[in-house]
Amino acid sequence: MILSLGISPQPGALERAQKLLLELGMQYQVLHTPNATVIVVTSDADALPGHLFTQLDGIEKVVRLGNRSPLSRPGADGALGVTFGHGPAAVTVGGGAAPLIVAGPCSVESREHILETTAAVKTAGARALRGGAYKPRTSPYDFQGLGLEGLKYLREAGEAFQMPVISEVMSADQIAGAAPYVDVFQVGARNMYNYELLKELGRQPKPVLLKRAMSATVDELVQSAEYILSEGNPWVILCERGIRTFETRVRNTLDLSCVPVLRSLTNLPVMVDPSHAVGKRDFIRTMSRAAIACGADGLLLETHLVPAKSISDAAQAISPAVLSEIVKDAQVIYNALNPKITVQSGAISQ
């Protein structure tokens, strides 16, 4: 059961509800979301009559948890916008904002490499920087990333070119060390089911970009997001990165149908990673266009100065020149679908 107290709870309303729950022997969590202060009753409340709470002053709504993902369900205020970064580097994904283009290398290879790459993707029109410092690789003999050293290089590059940083952590014990260097924690496809990691990310305040596992259903992705949301962190960004099917001509099958489906189920921003989805640079621009056309809030694009020489996933890396074309494509498609939007000085504005 969820008890909603609204955006601005009445004085004493929270305390009255907590007192009643304690008297009834119920366990609960208090969450402060962008849309309301809510109490999630974690004990079995099926036998409790709803009027016990609706009659309390300050309780706006009582929701029975027939829905397994109550915190990420669509709200009356529409899609949630997630803002990250600081000052002039701050960006927003979702909430009606223009598509956010995030670009950078699969993995940070050196300090000079990430500084040069960041300069190139910034010039190409990307507004946020991605890069791997901890790399989950299928083979234990492949390059595993530079770790904390790589995160420091990412932070330096992000500050030098005023771009917020997105990077992956693979375990809960990496969160504290990575926190000073990233603006958004990424959860990779292999860790979508790592519930202890999700819960720990829910207990810290920075946004979390949650990628869909390669064999996960849409409902499983949303329920993984609930692990983060239920710990008190409302800033979750969902990401489609391709699912495993019988098709072998591409690395994965990019399931763009999940974008409108997720929009019907949740108010969370939805991004698309066409790089991991198709795994071949020749197809990435086309699938990026399709992602924006079906309503994606942004794109994650693996970009390298010399794609064929990328240490990690060279086949799917694109050049800054191709990135620039994708940025232009996104503007054109977004403007066509939103005729009230105008383009000023090369950037989309409302």
Secondary structure, DSSP 8 states (H G I E B T S, - for coil): -EEE--SS--TTHHHHHHHHHHHTT--EEEEE-SS-EEEEE-S--TTS-THHHHTSTT--EEE-TTSS-GGGS--TT-S-EEEES-GGG-EEEETT---EEEEE-SB---HHHHHHHHHHHHHHT--EEE-BSS---SSTTS----THHHHHHHHHHHHHTT--EEEE--SGGGHHHHTTT-SEEEE-GGGTT-HHHHHHHHTSSS-EEEE--TT--HHHHHHHHHHHHTTT---EEEEE--B--S--SSSSB--TTHHHHHHHH--S-EEE-HHHHH--HHHHHHHHHHHHHTT-SEEEEEB-SSGGG-SS-GGG-B-HHHHHHHHHHHHHHHHHH-TT-EEETTEEE-
